[in-house]
Amino acid sequence: MWTKSHSIVTKNATAAQMWKLFADVNNWHTWDKEIEYARMQGEFEKGNFFYLKPKKGPKVKIELAETIKNKRFVDLTRFPLAKMYGEHIFEETPSGLKITTTMRVEGLLTPLWVKLVAGEIAAALPEEMEQQVIIASKL
């Protein structure tokens, strides 16, 4: 298993604003410069799924493995002989909203999928999370 987390604390966005940003999957391409599109039908809830097309890769199907509105969600991408989880937590603290994203890969081909996908995602988290807060603060 491989895991990488990043957290930030902000007073510029609320948990509800962050949730609204992520729940609007079909507009992710407007704030995530690394994706061509993300498409979901139905609600942003456990059991639903969406398709995401990175600019540098093939289209993938991503399942919402857990959703607790304004608190956390976990997305799951299945690769051959590995699974990648993205856990997103929004926690109110006295210092502001603490946002934590944890990428986790498990399975026989974990090293391959970390090299091909998860490592780049994790490396981009600090900049992407700051950008997400800026966009969410306007919602």
C-alpha positions, 0 to 999 in steps of 0.5 A: 500500500502507498499513501500520500496526504496533504492538508491546508487550513483556510478561512477563505472557503467554507465546507459547504463551498468546497462541497459545492465545488466538488459536487459539480463534477461536470464543471471540474474542467473549468478549475482543474487544468489537468483534465479534459472533462469529468462527466456524471449523471445523477447526484454526488452520492455514494454508489454513483460514478463519473468518467474523468478524462485527464489531458495526459491519459485515457478516460477512467471510471471513478466511483463515489465510495463514500459521501458525507455532505460537507464533511468528506467523500472518497472516490475509487478508481479501479486499475488492473490489479490495484485500486486508487482511493482519493479521500477528501475531508473538510473539518471546521477548526478554530483556525479555519477550515482544514482540508485534507486530501489523501491518495492511497493505492493498494494492490499487486501493481501498486508501484506501477500505478503510483508511478503512472498516476498517483504520484503525479496527483499527489505531487500536485496536491498543494497547488491544486488545493490552494486553487480549489479554495480560491474557486470555492470561495466565489461560490 
